[in-house]
Amino acid sequence: MLKNKNIQVLFIFLSILFFTLYFVGKLNGWFIVLELFIWLILIVWGAFDIRSSYFIKSYCKADCFEKKIILTFDDGPTLYTNNILDILFKYNVKATFFCIGNQIEKHPDIFKRIIDEGHLVGNHSFSHNQTFGFWSSLNILEDITKNDSVIKDFLNKRPLFFRPPFGVTNPNIAKAIFKSGHNVIGWNIRSLDTVIEDESKIFNRIIDKIKPGAIVLLHDTSLKTANVLEELLLFLQNQNYIVTPLDELLNLKAYEV
């Protein structure tokens, strides 16, 4: 698997070699341009595809041959979280909610309901700022730590699962996570429920990719996701899939006392 440090070393070596050959007249300058272009493509791919684990190890699926999957919800709690929780309760399913700190402060009762009904909660940053990926590692660490504190006020435990806003990773986020000690949780099925309006398209997008060990990304921010969730749970029942808690299927600790 491609890793940022390995690629950086390789490209530094190639840059020195190419520039040397260029200055002695044995290499066309377009090779240097091509090298820089490939390097840029790898950086962008690594930043926006969390499954690549390019900058930091990300758990995006479970090593599992049984018909078990994980359901995760991002960006709550919101008023729509109650709809999601009603459906999960109806089908006796436990999910993982990656919560935003300032949303927890807006809806503490809903956040408490998530916990009381036995679901896992993870850190999804305090602010979920659109510029999060451009912050310094210190500012990222402060934001993550602040949300840890908000969650710990309810749980008396610190969450160990972190999902970066927008799924973006980079060297500064990796540095902050190394210091905070979280495990980064990604996904291998992205529902796109925040951009697709047609519920049937969201549903079909998910079921077309269902496999043992899958981690499904949903958002508890709209009624359409709640409608899709009920249809999805019925489908999983019919296909003999079991929705399993994230910590159990990944064999990782969810919290630290």
Secondary structure, DSSP 8 states (H G I E B T S, - for coil): ---HHHHHHHHHHHHHHHHHHHHTT-S-THHHHHHHHHHHHHHHHHHH-GGG-SSS-EE-B----SSEEEEEEEEE--TTHHHHHHHHHHTT---EEEE-HHHHHH-HHHHHHHHHTT-EEEE--SS--TTGGGS-HHHHHHHHHHHHHHHHHHHSSEE-EE--GGG---HHHHHHHHHHT-EEE--SEE--TTT---HHHHHHHHHTT--TTBEEEEESS-HHHHHHHHHHHHHHHHTT-EE--HHHHHT---EE-
